[in-house]
């Protein structure tokens, strides 16, 4: 009888099992990579009045360098988990590299 490499051999059937057990395992997902988005913000000067006109994007925050999900996570850690700023910083660094 020839056997292919990597293919397990089939053992003879032992009959019906006398007991069946199920086991449910709960697992958290692997940390997802951080999404970094770079926005190019164009500044223009009006040729008539020389007033500055700045392009905007609805998804670009008006201030700061963190997106809405990062801010929400930090707020949950601060107010729901009652962590001090030092521990919030450590948690975000450990989980997301921020």
Secondary structure, 3 states (H helix, E strand, C coil): CCCCCCCCCCCCCCCCCCCCCCCCCCCCCCCCCCCCCCCCCCEEECCCCCCEEECCCCCCCCCCCCCHHHHHHHHHHHHHCCCCHHHHHHHHHHHHCC
